[in-house]
């Protein structure tokens, strides 16, 4: 599962991206060109719900470049929350 930012939350993507739709709610999301191929792409809200229901769900971690790009757009609290999701998997 790939965790993606909703277009409504970030009108301009932090990296070269295309618009796709969340596999759960259908909301428009940004998918970076550098993202690995995955079966499911979810917005952050749906990914959080999926992880609450199934803590063992596998989420593709962001690349170092994606993290660096996101740091320019997200507040420190949002970055901690985003990276905390990936820490739940370990």
C-alpha positions as CSV (number, residue, x, y, z in Angstrom):
1,X,0.0,0.0,0.0
2,X,1.3,3.4,-0.9
3,X,0.4,6.3,1.3
4,X,-0.3,9.5,-0.7
5,X,-1.1,13.1,0.0
6,X,-4.6,14.3,-1.0
7,X,-4.7,17.1,-3.6
8,X,-7.2,18.9,-1.3
9,X,-4.5,19.0,1.4
10,X,-1.6,20.0,-0.8
11,X,-2.6,21.7,-4.1
12,X,0.9,21.7,-5.4
13,X,2.9,18.5,-5.0
14,X,6.3,18.6,-3.4
15,X,7.8,16.4,-6.2
16,X,7.0,15.5,-9.8
17,X,3.7,13.7,-9.4
18,X,0.6,12.6,-11.2
19,X,-3.0,12.7,-9.9
20,X,-4.6,9.3,-9.2
21,X,-7.5,8.4,-6.9
22,X,-7.5,6.8,-3.4
23,X,-8.4,3.2,-3.7
24,X,-10.7,3.5,-0.6
25,X,-12.6,6.8,-0.8
26,X,-11.8,7.9,-4.4
27,X,-10.4,11.3,-3.3
28,X,-7.8,12.7,-5.7
29,X,-4.2,12.0,-4.5
30,X,-0.7,12.9,-5.6
31,X,1.5,9.9,-6.6
32,X,5.1,10.7,-7.1
33,X,6.8,9.5,-10.3
34,X,9.5,8.0,-8.2
35,X,7.0,5.9,-6.2
36,X,7.4,2.1,-6.5
37,X,4.6,0.1,-8.2
38,X,2.0,-1.1,-5.7
39,X,-1.4,-2.6,-5.8
40,X,-3.1,-0.1,-3.5
41,X,-2.7,3.7,-3.2
42,X,-4.5,5.4,-0.3
43,X,-4.9,8.9,1.0
44,X,-3.5,9.5,4.5
45,X,-6.9,9.4,6.1
46,X,-7.8,6.0,4.6
47,X,-4.3,4.6,5.3
48,X,-4.7,5.5,8.9
49,X,-8.0,3.7,9.1
50,X,-6.5,0.7,7.3
51,X,-3.6,0.6,9.8
52,X,-6.0,0.9,12.8
53,X,-8.0,-2.1,11.5
54,X,-5.0,-4.2,10.5
55,X,-1.8,-3.1,12.2
56,X,0.2,-5.6,10.0
57,X,-0.8,-3.9,6.7
58,X,2.4,-3.2,4.7
59,X,2.9,0.4,3.8
60,X,5.6,1.4,1.3
61,X,8.0,3.8,3.1
62,X,8.8,7.0,1.3
63,X,12.2,7.4,-0.3
64,X,14.8,9.8,1.1
65,X,14.0,12.2,-1.7
66,X,10.3,12.1,-1.0
67,X,10.9,12.8,2.7
68,X,13.2,15.7,1.8
69,X,10.5,17.1,-0.5
70,X,7.7,16.7,2.0
71,X,9.7,18.4,4.7
72,X,9.5,21.6,2.6
73,X,5.7,21.4,2.6
74,X,4.6,19.8,5.9
75,X,4.9,21.2,9.4
76,X,7.2,19.4,11.9
77,X,4.1,17.9,13.6
78,X,2.7,16.6,10.2
79,X,6.1,15.0,9.4
80,X,6.3,13.3,12.8
81,X,2.7,11.9,12.3
82,X,3.5,10.8,8.7
83,X,6.8,9.1,9.7
84,X,5.1,7.6,12.8
85,X,2.8,5.6,10.6
86,X,5.8,3.8,9.1
87,X,7.3,3.2,12.6
88,X,4.1,1.2,13.5
89,X,5.1,-1.4,11.0
90,X,8.4,-2.3,12.7
